Amino acid sequence: MTGMPDAAEIDRRLAEVRAKRGYLLPHHGLLAIAAPALLAGYDAAYTALTLTPRFMDERSKEFVWLAVLVSTDEALATHHIAKFRNGGGTDAEIELAVRLAGFAEGARCFAFAGEKWGHHLPAYNREAAYRAALDAAQAGSTVSRGLVEVTLAAVQTTRRAWWELAVHIRGAYAEGVPELELAEGISYAMFPGSIPNFVDACGVWQGMIERDEVQASEGFRLWGAEASRQKGFG
């Protein structure tokens, strides 16, 4: 075990984070003092998650981030607004990201109508009603339907809304979204929406592949085939 670092060492550690990010958040300082190895690991994970380009373009990536931040009441990460604008995003598209997060919050109403009023509304189709409302929410938007599907997959992951997540995974495949972009989009729910929720979301997708509910690529089919053997300890 090592003791408390001196002031110069703490300043050095914080300067490294500030130089890389351009800002500091409260947990950076705490980890710099108390757990520098954890800070380094956290920084490496965050860098790989959101700073290192993967498959989505900057505008698309940041659109997903904005909706996820709204859905998780995450007020600190306002730098994502600037990043979205710098990537070519518009204020009207920011409004849509907010609207989609609000739409996701109301998803339970479609379940209520189907489950509680079903005997009064025998023709009610939960998914059709849900998608009709989504069409209205997106009407006139410059954001592609594929990106909307990815965004709502991430947002519904933060809500543990697995039925809705499956709807949007199917929707992303139907829109021709590359699987690697869908995986990237869902991963943005990991930090603000909790890693356990992300783990469960991956299990939903994996199970859908195992059951042939989506037309997965060969590599993703191999992952899906492992679903029944990846259930955690015990």
CORRAUR-V273209 format. One line per field, one symbol per residue. phi: phi as a letter, one per 40 degrees, with the letter a starting at -180 (. if undefined). A space follows every 50 residues. Layout:
phi: ???
This chain:
phi: .bccccccccdccccccccccgabbdccccccccacccdccccccccccb ccdbbcccccdccddccccccbfcccccccccccccchcbccccdcdccc ccdcccdccccdccccbdccbcccbdccccccccdcccdgcccccdcccc cccccccccfccccdcdccccccccgcddcccccdcccccccbgcdccdc cccccdcccdcfcbcccdccccccccdcbbbgcg
